[in-house]
Amino acid sequence: MKRRAAGLAAFCALALLFLVANRGAYQGYFQDDEFDNIGWTREIPLQDYLPGLLTLRYSSLNFRPVGHGFFSLMGRWADLRFPPYVAAIHALHLLNVLLVWLLLRRLKLPALAAGAGTVFFAFHMGVFDALWKPMYVFDLLCALFSLTALLAWTHRRWVVSFAAFWLAYKSKELAVMLPLALAAYELWLSDETGRRRWLRLAPFFAVSVAFGLQAIVGRHDPTNAYRMELSLAGLAKTIPFYSSRILLIPYAGLALLALPLVARERRVWFGLAFLALFLTPLVILPGRLFGAYLYLPLAGLAVAVAAISARAPAWSVAAFFLIWLPWNYHHLRIQRRAALTIAQENRAYAGELFRVAATLADSRVFLYDGAPQAMARWGVQGALQCFYRQQVEVFAIEDRDLARATAGKDITLLSWDPIARKILPVRRRADEPPASFIRMERQTPSWQLLEGWFPRSGFFRWTRPTARATLLRPAGARRFELIVNAGPPYIAAVKRGEVEVFLNGVLVGRAEFTREGWQTVGFDLAPAPAAVVEVTFRAKPELRAPPSNPVALGLPIGGFGFPPPESDNAK
């Protein structure tokens, strides 16, 4: 009884320390994935999650009914109050901490050694995002059910173990590796009789193979960020990334490869095998590099840490944690600063988004021009759906063929000013004629920019090497003008910039830029009737800033179009 009371007191102390250290998370705010998940999940009836929960069919849309069910319930209850979401993920984490402790004790590790492994898992800041951002609840839930399945397996509760495995997979596909982890347990840590129950693993492997094969077949799309890629180029991205986060020291995780040769302890082998197995899917996903994905693999490393602590001198374990815990807290402070900065920007943007939406009750098609870095298009759409409680269409200024996609639709432009942190809405009716001259201001008719344009920066906008737009050419227009911000960085990088201008595919002129400053160049035009025309800019040389940037820039344009007649006369 005294041991249980002491254990409960120790767990409460650990939970309190964790909550105090991570109290800043409650000052955070939603990011794009969270807005997206809340926006659509709470509009789906809860009973509609049941087919996705029971089916053996792999979801190419990454529908994860357990995690998405979490967002559905929280969205209905907490709406857009952020602290309840953080409280929920912290509760899940502390529950996982408890499961790690129970697993370590089940593996017959002494209380102090089990405590060392538990503390290692509880405070590891390599998975900071999983503890601060609700979007990673999928990883927390996957770990919850995976650890439950493993713990139930050690108690020979086969049905409970299989049910937990199924829920783990329905939380996140990483659980597909769990049958191999169970097999590793049977191989090295089965009970004293030495009887290994391989046949009991057959249903686990059958489900894992069924889902795994479907995933391999369904993820060959090169544009899919979840596409699996086993290549040297892919491994050159993933291995340095994850090995540097395992111990929060660059590449230090690779040293664990030598540990089985030194530690002749089966529980160490099992913990490292658990880590390696759940890392395997991550290292072949170079398009998805997130430290939070290490959450479940780190439970295996916690087993290895506990097993090593059981054999190491007490002073060395104490010395390790005297260094390890401050090192983690140092990383927490660094990441906390960045997370709260992002939260502040997103809160301001979302507040403006909701303010504007409240004045536009009939708007359902939006074009956004600029947003905080952690607010991609799906986040803007999700936030608007949270407000309107129905589907909306959202386009980004970078979208291809924007004019064609929005043709015939009433559209609202949401122009974001990051300095003033304000959104200026501009309405366009479907029957409204295009502008004949576009200036890169807050009220720019961005729906006329077809492709090759980046968000506005002050009073100009970078293009790609080729950019297109539409304009209304007025009757009698005899001149076309282009305004360029050839600032010092641009001239220093390209030395001499060039641009070719086309109207409906016909070259109307070329211009060079060799001096710094705002410059206006004009091209005389032959008479032509009034019409909507397509303008194409082709700039060279390409500019990459920094040089390693895979995105090529073209020209910093401040405006272009057909000037009014008085401008022509003045010239």
C-alpha positions, 0 to 999 in steps of 0.5 A: 500500500505504501509503495502504491501511495509513493508511486502515485505521489511520484507520478503526481509530482512528475505531472505537475513538473511537466505542466509547469514547464509546458504552461506556455502551451496554453498561450498558443493558438491554432495552426492551419492543420488544426483549423482544417481538421476542426472545420470539416470534422465537426460538421460530419455526424458522429455515426459517420465515423463508424464505417471508417473505424471498422473498414479494412480498406486503406484510406488514400485521403488519410482519414483517421477516424480516431484522431478526426473523431477527437477533433469532431468532439472537441470542435463541438464542445470547445469550439475555437477555445485553444486551452481545452485542446492543449489540456486534452493532449497533455492528458493524453501524454501523461496517460502515455507516460503512465503506460510507459511506467507500467510497461517498464515495470511489467518488463521487471525493471526496478522502480528507479530504473523504470522511473529513469525511462519514464522521466526520459520519455515524459520530458523529451523535447525532441517531440515538442510539437506533439506536446504543444500543437493539437494537430499531432494528437494522431501521434499521441493517440497512436502511442496510447493504443500501441502501448496499450496493445503491447501491455495487454500482450504481455499480460496475454490479453489477446483480444484487448491487444488486437482491439488496441492495435486496430485503434492504434492504426485507425489513429495513425498508420505508423501502428502498422509496425506494431506486430513486429514489435510484438514479435520482438517481445516474443523473441526476447522477453516471453515468459519463463516457460520459454513458450512463444505464441507465434500463432497468436500474432497471425491476425496482427500480421494479416491486418498489418500486411493488408493495410501496408500493401494498400498504402504502398500501392496507393502512394506512388503519386509524386505530388503526394507528401506521404509518398514513400521513397527508398532512395539515397537522396531521401535517406540523406534527408530523413536520417540526419533529421531524426538522428539529430532529434533523438538525443537533441544533438546533431547525428547523435542518434546514430550512436545507438546503432552500436549500443546492442554490441555493448549492452548484452541485455535483451530489454535493451535490444527490445527497446532499440528494436521498438525504436528502429521498427517505428522509425522505419516508415519515417525514414522513407517519407522524405516529404514529411519531416516532423520531430513530433513523429518520433513520439511513439518510437521514443517509447522504445528508447525509454525502454532501452534507457531504463534497462541500461539504468538498471545495470549502471551505477546510480551516480552515473544515472543521476549525472545523466539526468542532471545534464539531460533535463536542463538540456531539454529545458533549454530546447523547450525555451527555444521552441517555446519562443518560436511557437508563441510567435507563430501563435500570436500571428495566427491569432491576429490573422484569425481574429481579422478573418472572423471580423471580416467574415461577420460583415460578409454573410453572403460570401462563400468564395474567397481569394487570400493574398498573404497570410502568416507562415503557419496558415496555408490555404487549408487553414484559411479554408478551415477557419472560414468553415469554422465561422460559416459552419458550411463549405467554402471555396478558398483560392491562393494568389499562387494558384495556377489559372486563378482567373479561370477558376474564379470566372463567373463567381462573386469573390472576396479578396482577403488582403493581409497586411502583416505589419498592421495585422489587418485584412482588407476585404475587396469584393468582386461581382461576377459581372464586373469587368476586369481592370485595365491597370493593376497596381500592387496595393492592398486592393489589387484585383488579384483574381486577374493574376493567372500564374507565376505570382507570389504574395505582395511585399509592400507595393510590389510583388515578385513573379516567377521567371514566367508570369501571366495575368489578364487585363481589359484593353480599352478601346484606343489604348496605344501604350502598355506600361510596366513598373518595376522595383529594381532594388539593390538586392535585385540589381546586385544579384542579376547585374542586368535584368531583362524582361519580355512582354507579350499580349496574347502571345505577341511580343510587344517589347523588351526592357533592361534594368541595370540601375537601382530604384523604381522604374517605369518602362513603356511600349507603344501599341498598334491600334486594336479594339477593346478586349480582354487580353492575356499579358505574359512576362518572361524575365531573365536571368532567374534569381534564387535567394538564397542560391540554394532556394529551389524556387526561382524568382523573376521580376519585382513588379509594382504595376502594369497595364494600359495607362489612361489617355491623360497618362499617354498625352503626358508622355 
